[in-house]
Amino acid sequence: MSSIAQSRRVALYHQAQALFFSAISQRCWHFDESLAVYCTGVASSSLNLLFVKQAGPDLAAGLVAGIDFLERAGSPFCVVVHDELLAPVRDLLVERRWSQGERTTAMVLDLSAHAWPMPRRTDVDIRRTDEHLEDWAGPVESAFEAGEAGAGQYLARHRAAQDSGQPLVHFTLYAQSRPVSSLTLSLAAEVARLDDIGTRPECQGRGYASALIQHALAHAQDQGAGLCVLEASAQGLSIYRKAGFSPLFGYTTFYRE
């Protein structure tokens, strides 16, 4: 892959990232091109974020300003740092009593070159559930640890995004008429993004998430997206590699001690 192609993919990744988090956030804030803050108001640190995306002339000042913005918002939050900036930003955060947490991986799939599995499963029913978000919400609760209150708040943010016409598509997989796996697909002009991929714990290991991902990818391709991106935890890497995604770069998350 040429450096130009790589830089374009990274730019599209950040575009899709901004689209999704802007859609579900109550407030957003950007400090030049290097930092972005998204505040959903959900009682979960993983859903109120300061992204440190690239180097900038005032990176330290932007970091302090972004943290101050989220502190004033009053919700728990985290700081997510691109690997290339990890060393200098880690020093700044550790000085302020932040602890380094898990590492995640930005991943990308070229939809034009994707090999679609054949045949598709016929023992499940996959539906677009934008108008039935209560079905979508149940499996998604397993995708983050926010508790019952946080799950209700997150559902409310998706309802608000739906009501305001944000380009989010919600898919739910049903097995024996029961909603068991869900995800959210964000759609921009050239790139799509997968989020909220969750399967009920008692239904995991049966290939439901993989079938749902393939359905969402086909929809994204039908809508004209050339790439699809997502952010994977260490536990999800093998699933997404199997689906055709490859690593683009890494993120490290920091939490306040």
C-alpha atoms as an extended CHARMM CRD file, in Angstrom:
* protein
*
       257  EXT
         1         1  MET       CA              0.0000000000        0.0000000000        0.0000000000  PROA      1               0.0000000000
         2         2  SER       CA              1.3760000000        3.4370000000       -0.8960000000  PROA      2               0.0000000000
         3         3  SER       CA              1.8650000000        6.0980000000        1.7660000000  PROA      3               0.0000000000
         4         4  ILE       CA             -0.7910000000        8.1980000000        0.0260000000  PROA      4               0.0000000000
         5         5  ALA       CA             -3.2940000000        5.3600000000        0.1820000000  PROA      5               0.0000000000
         6         6  GLN       CA             -2.4530000000        4.7770000000        3.8460000000  PROA      6               0.0000000000
         7         7  SER       CA             -2.8840000000        8.4420000000        4.7590000000  PROA      7               0.0000000000
         8         8  ARG       CA             -6.2080000000        8.5230000000        2.9300000000  PROA      8               0.0000000000
         9         9  ARG       CA             -7.4350000000        5.5190000000        4.8770000000  PROA      9               0.0000000000
        10        10  VAL       CA             -6.4380000000        7.1470000000        8.1610000000  PROA      10              0.0000000000
        11        11  ALA       CA             -8.2430000000       10.3480000000        7.1640000000  PROA      11              0.0000000000
        12        12  LEU       CA            -11.3910000000        8.3880000000        6.2840000000  PROA      12              0.0000000000
        13        13  TYR       CA            -11.1650000000        6.5140000000        9.5700000000  PROA      13              0.0000000000
        14        14  HSD       CA            -11.1740000000        9.8000000000       11.4970000000  PROA      14              0.0000000000
        15        15  GLN       CA            -14.0420000000       11.0790000000        9.3420000000  PROA      15              0.0000000000
        16        16  ALA       CA            -16.1410000000        8.0370000000       10.2150000000  PROA      16              0.0000000000
        17        17  GLN       CA            -15.1410000000        8.2890000000       13.8670000000  PROA      17              0.0000000000
        18        18  ALA       CA            -16.2510000000       11.9200000000       13.9990000000  PROA      18              0.0000000000
        19        19  LEU       CA            -19.5400000000       11.1150000000       12.2600000000  PROA      19              0.0000000000
        20        20  PHE       CA            -20.5240000000        8.4040000000       14.7450000000  PROA      20              0.0000000000
        21        21  PHE       CA            -19.5330000000       10.1840000000       17.9430000000  PROA      21              0.0000000000
        22        22  SER       CA            -20.9670000000       13.5110000000       16.8050000000  PROA      22              0.0000000000
        23        23  ALA       CA            -24.2590000000       11.7730000000       16.0340000000  PROA      23              0.0000000000
        24        24  ILE       CA            -24.6730000000       10.3460000000       19.5460000000  PROA      24              0.0000000000
        25        25  SER       CA            -23.1020000000       13.2020000000       21.5360000000  PROA      25              0.0000000000
        26        26  GLN       CA            -24.7930000000       16.0120000000       23.3840000000  PROA      26              0.0000000000
        27        27  ARG       CA            -21.7290000000       18.2250000000       22.9650000000  PROA      27              0.0000000000
        28        28  CYS       CA            -18.5930000000       18.1090000000       20.8130000000  PROA      28              0.0000000000
        29        29  TRP       CA            -15.4320000000       20.2150000000       20.8500000000  PROA      29              0.0000000000
        30        30  HSD       CA            -12.4130000000       20.2980000000       18.5290000000  PROA      30              0.0000000000
        31        31  PHE       CA             -8.9740000000       21.7540000000       19.2180000000  PROA      31              0.0000000000
        32        32  ASP       CA             -7.5200000000       22.2510000000       15.6990000000  PROA      32              0.0000000000
        33        33  GLU       CA             -6.9940000000       18.9500000000       13.8570000000  PROA      33              0.0000000000
        34        34  SER       CA             -5.1940000000       17.1840000000       16.6670000000  PROA      34              0.0000000000
        35        35  LEU       CA             -7.8440000000       16.6450000000       19.3390000000  PROA      35              0.0000000000
        36        36  ALA       CA            -11.5760000000       15.9970000000       19.4440000000  PROA      36              0.0000000000
        37        37  VAL       CA            -13.9020000000       15.7560000000       22.4400000000  PROA      37              0.0000000000
        38        38  TYR       CA            -17.2560000000       13.9530000000       22.4520000000  PROA      38              0.0000000000
        39        39  CYS       CA            -19.6190000000       14.0820000000       25.4080000000  PROA      39              0.0000000000
        40        40  THR       CA            -22.6360000000       11.7560000000       25.2400000000  PROA      40              0.0000000000
        41        41  GLY       CA            -23.6630000000       12.3400000000       28.8430000000  PROA      41              0.0000000000
        42        42  VAL       CA            -23.9210000000        8.5610000000       29.3750000000  PROA      42              0.0000000000
        43        43  ALA       CA            -22.6670000000        7.3860000000       32.7560000000  PROA      43              0.0000000000
        44        44  SER       CA            -19.7560000000        5.4270000000       31.2980000000  PROA      44              0.0000000000
        45        45  SER       CA            -16.1820000000        6.6370000000       30.8610000000  PROA      45              0.0000000000
        46        46  SER       CA            -15.8950000000        4.7640000000       27.5450000000  PROA      46              0.0000000000
        47        47  LEU       CA            -18.6830000000        6.8770000000       26.0210000000  PROA      47              0.0000000000
        48        48  ASN       CA            -17.2900000000       10.3270000000       26.8420000000  PROA      48              0.0000000000
        49        49  LEU       CA            -13.9500000000       10.6810000000       25.1100000000  PROA      49              0.0000000000
        50        50  LEU       CA            -11.0400000000       12.9150000000       24.3350000000  PROA      50              0.0000000000
        51        51  PHE       CA             -9.3540000000       11.6210000000       21.1720000000  PROA      51              0.0000000000
        52        52  VAL       CA             -5.7240000000       12.6400000000       20.6420000000  PROA      52              0.0000000000
        53        53  LYS       CA             -5.4650000000       11.9910000000       16.9040000000  PROA      53              0.0000000000
        54        54  GLN       CA             -2.2980000000       13.6640000000       15.6290000000  PROA      54              0.0000000000
        55        55  ALA       CA              0.5080000000       16.0280000000       16.5810000000  PROA      55              0.0000000000
        56        56  GLY       CA             -0.2440000000       19.7240000000       16.7390000000  PROA      56              0.0000000000
        57        57  PRO       CA              1.6380000000       22.8910000000       17.6620000000  PROA      57              0.0000000000
        58        58  ASP       CA             -0.2220000000       23.2170000000       20.9740000000  PROA      58              0.0000000000
        59        59  LEU       CA             -0.8270000000       19.5730000000       21.8600000000  PROA      59              0.0000000000
        60        60  ALA       CA             -0.2340000000       20.0170000000       25.5980000000  PROA      60              0.0000000000
        61        61  ALA       CA             -2.5470000000       23.0420000000       25.7670000000  PROA      61              0.0000000000
        62        62  GLY       CA             -5.2080000000       21.2160000000       23.7860000000  PROA      62              0.0000000000
        63        63  LEU       CA             -5.0050000000       18.2000000000       26.0640000000  PROA      63              0.0000000000
        64        64  VAL       CA             -5.5130000000       20.3390000000       29.1610000000  PROA      64              0.0000000000
        65        65  ALA       CA             -8.3710000000       22.2380000000       27.5230000000  PROA      65              0.0000000000
        66        66  GLY       CA            -10.0850000000       19.0350000000       26.4210000000  PROA      66              0.0000000000
        67        67  ILE       CA             -9.8650000000       17.5030000000       29.8820000000  PROA      67              0.0000000000
        68        68  ASP       CA            -11.2500000000       20.7090000000       31.3800000000  PROA      68              0.0000000000
        69        69  PHE       CA            -14.1590000000       20.6220000000       28.8920000000  PROA      69              0.0000000000
        70        70  LEU       CA            -15.1080000000       17.0750000000       29.9270000000  PROA      70              0.0000000000
        71        71  GLU       CA            -14.6570000000       17.7570000000       33.6300000000  PROA      71              0.0000000000
        72        72  ARG       CA            -17.1090000000       20.6330000000       33.3760000000  PROA      72              0.0000000000
        73        73  ALA       CA            -19.5610000000       18.3610000000       31.5470000000  PROA      73              0.0000000000
        74        74  GLY       CA            -19.7140000000       16.2160000000       34.6910000000  PROA      74              0.0000000000
        75        75  SER       CA            -19.6770000000       12.7130000000       33.1630000000  PROA      75              0.0000000000
        76        76  PRO       CA            -16.9450000000       10.0900000000       33.6110000000  PROA      76              0.0000000000
        77        77  PHE       CA            -14.5690000000       10.0980000000       30.6380000000  PROA      77              0.0000000000
        78        78  CYS       CA            -11.3560000000        8.7170000000       29.1840000000  PROA      78              0.0000000000
        79        79  VAL       CA             -8.4970000000        9.9470000000       27.0000000000  PROA      79              0.0000000000
        80        80  VAL       CA             -7.7380000000        7.9080000000       23.8650000000  PROA      80              0.0000000000
        81        81  VAL       CA             -4.3000000000        8.4130000000       22.2990000000  PROA      81              0.0000000000
        82        82  HSD       CA             -2.9920000000        7.4770000000       18.8360000000  PROA      82              0.0000000000
        83        83  ASP       CA              0.0710000000        5.2050000000       19.0920000000  PROA      83              0.0000000000
        84        84  GLU       CA              2.3340000000        7.7010000000       17.3460000000  PROA      84              0.0000000000
        85        85  LEU       CA              1.6860000000       10.2230000000       20.1320000000  PROA      85              0.0000000000
        86        86  LEU       CA              1.7290000000        7.8030000000       23.0390000000  PROA      86              0.0000000000
        87        87  ALA       CA              5.1260000000        8.6880000000       24.5100000000  PROA      87              0.0000000000
        88        88  PRO       CA              4.7230000000       12.4730000000       24.9180000000  PROA      88              0.0000000000
        89        89  VAL       CA              1.0360000000       12.3400000000       25.8550000000  PROA      89              0.0000000000
        90        90  ARG       CA              1.5760000000        9.5300000000       28.3670000000  PROA      90              0.0000000000
        91        91  ASP       CA              4.1180000000       11.6720000000       30.2220000000  PROA      91              0.0000000000
        92        92  LEU       CA              1.6740000000       14.5670000000       30.3830000000  PROA      92              0.0000000000
        93        93  LEU       CA             -1.1470000000       12.3510000000       31.6310000000  PROA      93              0.0000000000
        94        94  VAL       CA              0.8930000000       10.4210000000       34.1820000000  PROA      94              0.0000000000
        95        95  GLU       CA              2.0150000000       13.7200000000       35.6960000000  PROA      95              0.0000000000
        96        96  ARG       CA             -1.6710000000       14.4780000000       36.2210000000  PROA      96              0.0000000000
        97        97  ARG       CA             -2.3870000000       11.0730000000       37.8330000000  PROA      97              0.0000000000
        98        98  TRP       CA             -3.9180000000        9.3000000000       34.8500000000  PROA      98              0.0000000000
        99        99  SER       CA             -3.4310000000        5.5420000000       34.4550000000  PROA      99              0.0000000000
       100       100  GLN       CA             -2.7610000000        3.7120000000       31.2070000000  PROA      100             0.0000000000
       101       101  GLY       CA             -5.4820000000        1.2140000000       30.3130000000  PROA      101             0.0000000000
       102       102  GLU       CA             -6.3100000000       -1.0810000000       27.4180000000  PROA      102             0.0000000000
       103       103  ARG       CA             -5.0420000000       -0.8430000000       23.8700000000  PROA      103             0.0000000000
       104       104  THR       CA             -7.4590000000       -0.9300000000       20.9440000000  PROA      104             0.0000000000
       105       105  THR       CA             -6.8720000000       -1.2440000000       17.2110000000  PROA      105             0.0000000000
       106       106  ALA       CA             -8.3210000000        0.8520000000       14.4050000000  PROA      106             0.0000000000
       107       107  MET       CA             -9.1710000000       -1.5680000000       11.5840000000  PROA      107             0.0000000000
       108       108  VAL       CA            -10.1650000000       -1.1700000000        7.9500000000  PROA      108             0.0000000000
       109       109  LEU       CA            -11.7290000000       -3.3200000000        5.2280000000  PROA      109             0.0000000000
       110       110  ASP       CA            -11.7160000000       -2.5690000000        1.4960000000  PROA      110             0.0000000000
       111       111  LEU       CA            -15.2830000000       -3.3230000000        0.4680000000  PROA      111             0.0000000000
       112       112  SER       CA            -14.4340000000       -3.3760000000       -3.2420000000  PROA      112             0.0000000000
       113       113  ALA       CA            -12.0580000000       -6.2990000000       -2.7030000000  PROA      113             0.0000000000
       114       114  HSD       CA            -14.0210000000       -8.1210000000        0.0030000000  PROA      114             0.0000000000
       115       115  ALA       CA            -14.7400000000      -11.8170000000       -0.5190000000  PROA      115             0.0000000000
       116       116  TRP       CA            -18.3490000000      -12.3860000000        0.5150000000  PROA      116             0.0000000000
       117       117  PRO       CA            -19.1440000000      -15.7010000000        2.2620000000  PROA      117             0.0000000000
       118       118  MET       CA            -21.5420000000      -17.9460000000        0.3610000000  PROA      118             0.0000000000
       119       119  PRO       CA            -24.1130000000      -19.0390000000        1.1080000000  PROA      119             0.0000000000
       120       120  ARG       CA            -25.4020000000      -16.7330000000        3.8150000000  PROA      120             0.0000000000
       121       121  ARG       CA            -27.0760000000      -18.2020000000        6.8690000000  PROA      121             0.0000000000
       122       122  THR       CA            -30.7530000000      -19.0090000000        6.5900000000  PROA      122             0.0000000000
       123       123  ASP       CA            -31.3780000000      -19.9450000000       10.2280000000  PROA      123             0.0000000000
       124       124  VAL       CA            -31.4090000000      -16.3270000000       11.4160000000  PROA      124             0.0000000000
       125       125  ASP       CA            -33.4060000000      -13.2070000000       10.6190000000  PROA      125             0.0000000000
       126       126  ILE       CA            -31.5280000000       -9.8980000000       10.2850000000  PROA      126             0.0000000000
       127       127  ARG       CA            -33.5980000000       -6.7260000000       10.3240000000  PROA      127             0.0000000000
       128       128  ARG       CA            -33.0130000000       -3.0010000000       10.2200000000  PROA      128             0.0000000000
       129       129  THR       CA            -34.3920000000       -1.8640000000       13.5800000000  PROA      129             0.0000000000
       130       130  ASP       CA            -34.1460000000        1.9370000000       13.4720000000  PROA      130             0.0000000000
       131       131  GLU       CA            -37.8170000000        2.0940000000       14.4190000000  PROA      131             0.0000000000
       132       132  HSD       CA            -37.4980000000       -0.6680000000       17.0310000000  PROA      132             0.0000000000
       133       133  LEU       CA            -34.4580000000        0.3850000000       19.0190000000  PROA      133             0.0000000000
       134       134  GLU       CA            -35.6740000000       -1.5040000000       22.0720000000  PROA      134             0.0000000000
       135       135  ASP       CA            -34.8790000000       -4.7390000000       20.1900000000  PROA      135             0.0000000000
       136       136  TRP       CA            -31.4580000000       -3.3820000000       19.1830000000  PROA      136             0.0000000000
       137       137  ALA       CA            -30.6640000000       -2.2100000000       22.7310000000  PROA      137             0.0000000000
       138       138  GLY       CA            -30.8350000000       -5.5570000000       24.5360000000  PROA      138             0.0000000000
       139       139  PRO       CA            -27.8440000000       -7.2290000000       22.8730000000  PROA      139             0.0000000000
       140       140  VAL       CA            -25.9070000000       -3.9470000000       22.7690000000  PROA      140             0.0000000000
       141       141  GLU       CA            -25.8950000000       -3.7860000000       26.5740000000  PROA      141             0.0000000000
       142       142  SER       CA            -23.2200000000       -6.4970000000       26.4440000000  PROA      142             0.0000000000
       143       143  ALA       CA            -20.9620000000       -4.2340000000       24.3360000000  PROA      143             0.0000000000
       144       144  PHE       CA            -20.1580000000       -1.8480000000       27.1940000000  PROA      144             0.0000000000
       145       145  GLU       CA            -20.2520000000       -1.8410000000       30.9820000000  PROA      145             0.0000000000
       146       146  ALA       CA            -22.5510000000        1.0080000000       31.8970000000  PROA      146             0.0000000000
       147       147  GLY       CA            -25.1570000000       -0.7200000000       34.0330000000  PROA      147             0.0000000000
       148       148  GLU       CA            -28.9090000000       -0.4390000000       33.5830000000  PROA      148             0.0000000000
       149       149  ALA       CA            -28.9470000000        3.3540000000       33.9240000000  PROA      149             0.0000000000
       150       150  GLY       CA            -26.1240000000        3.7980000000       31.4420000000  PROA      150             0.0000000000
       151       151  ALA       CA            -27.7590000000        1.4350000000       28.9560000000  PROA      151             0.0000000000
       152       152  GLY       CA            -30.9720000000        3.4640000000       29.1110000000  PROA      152             0.0000000000
       153       153  GLN       CA            -29.0390000000        6.6910000000       28.5990000000  PROA      153             0.0000000000
       154       154  TYR       CA            -27.2200000000        5.2200000000       25.6050000000  PROA      154             0.0000000000
       155       155  LEU       CA            -30.4940000000        4.0760000000       24.0590000000  PROA      155             0.0000000000
       156       156  ALA       CA            -31.8100000000        7.6160000000       24.5140000000  PROA      156             0.0000000000
       157       157  ARG       CA            -28.7980000000        9.0480000000       22.6610000000  PROA      157             0.0000000000
       158       158  HSD       CA            -29.4550000000        6.7380000000       19.7090000000  PROA      158             0.0000000000
       159       159  ARG       CA            -33.1290000000        7.6780000000       19.7120000000  PROA      159             0.0000000000
       160       160  ALA       CA            -32.1410000000       11.3490000000       19.6350000000  PROA      160             0.0000000000
       161       161  ALA       CA            -29.7400000000       10.6580000000       16.7420000000  PROA      161             0.0000000000
       162       162  GLN       CA            -32.5010000000        8.8300000000       14.8950000000  PROA      162             0.0000000000
       163       163  ASP       CA            -34.9840000000       11.6450000000       15.4660000000  PROA      163             0.0000000000
       164       164  SER       CA            -32.5220000000       14.2450000000       14.1530000000  PROA      164             0.0000000000
       165       165  GLY       CA            -31.8480000000       12.3050000000       10.9430000000  PROA      165             0.0000000000
       166       166  GLN       CA            -28.2750000000       11.2470000000       11.6860000000  PROA      166             0.0000000000
       167       167  PRO       CA            -26.8610000000        8.6880000000        9.1770000000  PROA      167             0.0000000000
       168       168  LEU       CA            -26.8800000000        5.7510000000       11.5850000000  PROA      168             0.0000000000
       169       169  VAL       CA            -28.3520000000        2.3670000000       10.6950000000  PROA      169             0.0000000000
       170       170  HSD       CA            -29.2490000000       -0.1330000000       13.4140000000  PROA      170             0.0000000000
       171       171  PHE       CA            -29.2730000000       -3.8520000000       12.6170000000  PROA      171             0.0000000000
       172       172  THR       CA            -30.4770000000       -6.6590000000       14.8670000000  PROA      172             0.0000000000
       173       173  LEU       CA            -30.1290000000      -10.4040000000       14.3490000000  PROA      173             0.0000000000
       174       174  TYR       CA            -32.9770000000      -12.5870000000       15.5830000000  PROA      174             0.0000000000
       175       175  ALA       CA            -32.6760000000      -16.2830000000       16.3770000000  PROA      175             0.0000000000
       176       176  GLN       CA            -35.9550000000      -18.0650000000       16.9510000000  PROA      176             0.0000000000
       177       177  SER       CA            -37.6620000000      -14.6490000000       16.9270000000  PROA      177             0.0000000000
       178       178  ARG       CA            -35.4850000000      -13.3660000000       19.7760000000  PROA      178             0.0000000000
       179       179  PRO       CA            -33.0810000000      -10.3970000000       19.2980000000  PROA      179             0.0000000000
       180       180  VAL       CA            -29.6640000000      -11.8260000000       20.1650000000  PROA      180             0.0000000000
       181       181  SER       CA            -27.0690000000       -9.6940000000       18.3470000000  PROA      181             0.0000000000
       182       182  SER       CA            -26.9490000000       -6.0370000000       17.2970000000  PROA      182             0.0000000000
       183       183  LEU       CA            -24.6980000000       -3.3810000000       15.7950000000  PROA      183             0.0000000000
       184       184  THR       CA            -24.7140000000        0.1950000000       14.5290000000  PROA      184             0.0000000000
       185       185  LEU       CA            -23.5490000000        1.1810000000       11.0420000000  PROA      185             0.0000000000
       186       186  SER       CA            -22.5390000000        4.7960000000       10.3210000000  PROA      186             0.0000000000
       187       187  LEU       CA            -22.6310000000        5.8340000000        6.6750000000  PROA      187             0.0000000000
       188       188  ALA       CA            -20.6220000000        8.6610000000        5.1050000000  PROA      188             0.0000000000
       189       189  ALA       CA            -20.0030000000        9.3240000000        1.4210000000  PROA      189             0.0000000000
       190       190  GLU       CA            -16.9360000000        7.0740000000        1.0770000000  PROA      190             0.0000000000
       191       191  VAL       CA            -16.6300000000        5.2260000000        4.3560000000  PROA      191             0.0000000000
       192       192  ALA       CA            -18.7870000000        3.2600000000        6.7630000000  PROA      192             0.0000000000
       193       193  ARG       CA            -18.1120000000        2.3930000000       10.4020000000  PROA      193             0.0000000000
       194       194  LEU       CA            -19.2840000000       -0.4230000000       12.6840000000  PROA      194             0.0000000000
       195       195  ASP       CA            -19.9990000000        0.1930000000       16.3740000000  PROA      195             0.0000000000
       196       196  ASP       CA            -21.9780000000       -1.3180000000       19.2410000000  PROA      196             0.0000000000
       197       197  ILE       CA            -21.3360000000       -4.8930000000       18.1180000000  PROA      197             0.0000000000
       198       198  GLY       CA            -22.8380000000       -7.0050000000       20.8950000000  PROA      198             0.0000000000
       199       199  THR       CA            -24.2940000000      -10.4660000000       21.3690000000  PROA      199             0.0000000000
       200       200  ARG       CA            -26.1600000000      -11.7370000000       24.4000000000  PROA      200             0.0000000000
       201       201  PRO       CA            -23.6530000000      -13.7240000000       26.5260000000  PROA      201             0.0000000000
       202       202  GLU       CA            -25.6330000000      -16.9690000000       26.4090000000  PROA      202             0.0000000000
       203       203  CYS       CA            -25.7360000000      -16.7730000000       22.5920000000  PROA      203             0.0000000000
       204       204  GLN       CA            -22.0720000000      -16.0730000000       21.9260000000  PROA      204             0.0000000000
       205       205  GLY       CA            -19.8700000000      -18.5020000000       19.9910000000  PROA      205             0.0000000000
       206       206  ARG       CA            -22.5660000000      -19.3700000000       17.4390000000  PROA      206             0.0000000000
       207       207  GLY       CA            -21.4440000000      -17.0630000000       14.6410000000  PROA      207             0.0000000000
       208       208  TYR       CA            -24.2730000000      -14.5820000000       15.0950000000  PROA      208             0.0000000000
       209       209  ALA       CA            -22.0230000000      -11.5010000000       15.2440000000  PROA      209             0.0000000000
       210       210  SER       CA            -20.1310000000      -12.6460000000       12.1470000000  PROA      210             0.0000000000
       211       211  ALA       CA            -23.3690000000      -13.0900000000       10.1870000000  PROA      211             0.0000000000
       212       212  LEU       CA            -24.5860000000       -9.6760000000       11.3170000000  PROA      212             0.0000000000
       213       213  ILE       CA            -21.3010000000       -8.0030000000       10.3610000000  PROA      213             0.0000000000
       214       214  GLN       CA            -21.4220000000       -9.4920000000        6.8620000000  PROA      214             0.0000000000
       215       215  HSD       CA            -24.9920000000       -8.2460000000        6.4390000000  PROA      215             0.0000000000
       216       216  ALA       CA            -23.9770000000       -4.7280000000        7.4980000000  PROA      216             0.0000000000
       217       217  LEU       CA            -20.9600000000       -4.7670000000        5.1830000000  PROA      217             0.0000000000
       218       218  ALA       CA            -23.1530000000       -5.7280000000        2.2260000000  PROA      218             0.0000000000
       219       219  HSD       CA            -25.5120000000       -2.8720000000        3.0600000000  PROA      219             0.0000000000
       220       220  ALA       CA            -22.5980000000       -0.4170000000        3.2960000000  PROA      220             0.0000000000
       221       221  GLN       CA            -21.3200000000       -1.5290000000       -0.0970000000  PROA      221             0.0000000000
       222       222  ASP       CA            -24.8060000000       -1.1720000000       -1.5870000000  PROA      222             0.0000000000
       223       223  GLN       CA            -24.8570000000        2.4110000000       -0.2690000000  PROA      223             0.0000000000
       224       224  GLY       CA            -21.6070000000        3.2200000000       -2.0820000000  PROA      224             0.0000000000
       225       225  ALA       CA            -19.0510000000        2.9920000000        0.7260000000  PROA      225             0.0000000000
       226       226  GLY       CA            -15.6070000000        1.9080000000       -0.4540000000  PROA      226             0.0000000000
       227       227  LEU       CA            -14.1640000000        1.2760000000        2.9970000000  PROA      227             0.0000000000
       228       228  CYS       CA            -15.5180000000        0.1200000000        6.3430000000  PROA      228             0.0000000000
       229       229  VAL       CA            -13.7250000000        0.8070000000        9.6230000000  PROA      229             0.0000000000
       230       230  LEU       CA            -14.1030000000       -0.0990000000       13.2800000000  PROA      230             0.0000000000
       231       231  GLU       CA            -12.2210000000        0.0480000000       16.5760000000  PROA      231             0.0000000000
       232       232  ALA       CA            -11.4390000000       -3.3750000000       18.0240000000  PROA      232             0.0000000000
       233       233  SER       CA            -10.5800000000       -4.4550000000       21.5390000000  PROA      233             0.0000000000
       234       234  ALA       CA             -7.9310000000       -7.1290000000       22.0200000000  PROA      234             0.0000000000
       235       235  GLN       CA            -10.7290000000       -9.6760000000       22.4940000000  PROA      235             0.0000000000
       236       236  GLY       CA            -12.3980000000       -8.7330000000       19.2220000000  PROA      236             0.0000000000
       237       237  LEU       CA             -9.3490000000       -8.7330000000       16.9580000000  PROA      237             0.0000000000
       238       238  SER       CA             -9.6880000000      -12.3500000000       15.8190000000  PROA      238             0.0000000000
       239       239  ILE       CA            -13.4030000000      -11.9240000000       14.9920000000  PROA      239             0.0000000000
       240       240  TYR       CA            -12.7720000000       -8.8560000000       12.8640000000  PROA      240             0.0000000000
       241       241  ARG       CA             -9.7360000000      -10.3510000000       11.1320000000  PROA      241             0.0000000000
       242       242  LYS       CA            -11.9080000000      -13.3200000000       10.2190000000  PROA      242             0.0000000000
       243       243  ALA       CA            -14.4690000000      -10.8740000000        8.7920000000  PROA      243             0.0000000000
       244       244  GLY       CA            -11.7500000000       -9.3830000000        6.5530000000  PROA      244             0.0000000000
       245       245  PHE       CA            -10.5700000000       -6.3410000000        8.5210000000  PROA      245             0.0000000000
       246       246  SER       CA             -6.8740000000       -5.4840000000        8.8770000000  PROA      246             0.0000000000
       247       247  PRO       CA             -5.1120000000       -3.2200000000       11.4130000000  PROA      247             0.0000000000
       248       248  LEU       CA             -4.6230000000        0.4450000000       10.5350000000  PROA      248             0.0000000000
       249       249  PHE       CA             -3.0940000000        1.8670000000       13.7340000000  PROA      249             0.0000000000
       250       250  GLY       CA             -3.4350000000        1.5360000000       17.4890000000  PROA      250             0.0000000000
       251       251  TYR       CA             -4.9810000000        3.5230000000       20.3170000000  PROA      251             0.0000000000
       252       252  THR       CA             -4.2400000000        3.4560000000       24.0420000000  PROA      252             0.0000000000
       253       253  THR       CA             -6.8510000000        4.5440000000       26.5830000000  PROA      253             0.0000000000
       254       254  PHE       CA             -6.1150000000        6.4010000000       29.8200000000  PROA      254             0.0000000000
       255       255  TYR       CA             -8.3530000000        6.6900000000       32.8920000000  PROA      255             0.0000000000
       256       256  ARG       CA             -8.1020000000        8.9860000000       35.8780000000  PROA      256             0.0000000000
       257       257  GLU       CA             -6.7520000000        7.3110000000       39.0020000000  PROA      257             0.0000000000
